[in-house]
């Protein structure tokens, strides 16, 4: 038993950390594909598409006549008139009547036609809604991915800043210990280092929050693995590529945007819903057909044979005719034409027309809103892209200048020709320029990707 416990402790001690074992590196495409595959809203939209397709198929089949079969078996006790036997009987009688019927509507104010068109456009709207949810999901992943990547870069710069201040503090302590420096310089570095460490922890907290948001959008459990993002490969040519004119981007986006297509299809569906509601005010013309027969336990008359009664030929009565024999004897066909004219139906038709009319008006507003939403989204992303590209060019030049200034200030500070606060301000300016450059660089790449997503490229 002791040997088992000792072996277990050795395995537990030397076993690798679970997170290190389960480290997963995700590319941008991995994040997008995972989100598209696991997103609940997309799955729901696909189910709604299947429902709409089923409704469309049913609306098409509604143009066909129906066909129904039935059969009954009845018991009569006492005196009754038996139509099959053509006589009155006073005994327990068993009867049966199989039926096969069909009904076809010839005209109903084109309601079936309008409903079929309505279901067709509802199906198209449901299909486009799937693509719209996928587009929204992909754009959301791109935004979240950008926040995480920028968080990593900000942390990297902050870590470098901490390491730099630690080295400067160590240098100041050594200078003070040999009587060259002073305690004010040591205290200043310690204070600044403490502030920067606090800032680094804040950046880490923001990073973990943004990373959790991204993982939740992909429906991944952050406790199951140590997820990390693969950095993007960015070229200078890609950053400085000329941006297409806004009007061209907007036009191409509006031509292919699934949300806009879905809103147009919903508008057409509402139009045909209105026509179907208006059709309820018209008469309905239908034809009904029936084929049936009868059976009686008292027997049946054979219409194919006659006997002479009182000198007159009459159909022969067969008291022991079997079930299927009687069905053959008693077979009949029935055809009925009906016109139903609506006169008063508690204003139901008028109410349906008014509701359909309002739905049509709402669908027009929804189309206008969809157009406005996608226009606003493209405008915002385009503006951010232009600003990021302009900022990148300026930040790159600014960083070069501030790096030279910082190197110069470092030499002056080390030789005692400038004070601590001037030196620190030069460091802060350099770090801000680094952050601006990195933010602009990643913003250019991912916002271009978002515009391409909107345009379905």
Secondary structure, DSSP 8 states (H G I E B T S, - for coil): -HHHHHHHHHHHHHS--HHHHTEEEE-HHHHHHHHHHH-HHHHHHHHHHHHHHHHHHHHHHTTS-EEEEE--EEEE-SEEEETTTTEEEES-EEEE--EEEEEEEEESTTHHHHHHHHHHHHHHHHHHHHHHHHHHHHHHHHHHHHHHHHHHHHHHHHHHHHHHHHHHHHHHHHHHHTTSS-HHHHHHHHHHHHHHHHHHHHHHHHHHHHHHHHHHHTT--TTSSEEEE------HHHHT-----HHHHHHHHHHH-HHHHHHHHHHHHHHHHHHHHHHTTS-EEEEEEEEE--EETT-EEEEEEEEEETTEEEEEEETT--HHHHHHHT-EEEEEEEEE----STTHHHHHHHHHHHHHHHHHHHHHHHHHHHHHHHHHHHHHHHHHHHHHHHHHHHHHHHHHHHHHHHHHHHTTSS-HHHHHHHHHHHHHHHHHHHHHHHHHHHHHHHHHHHTT-
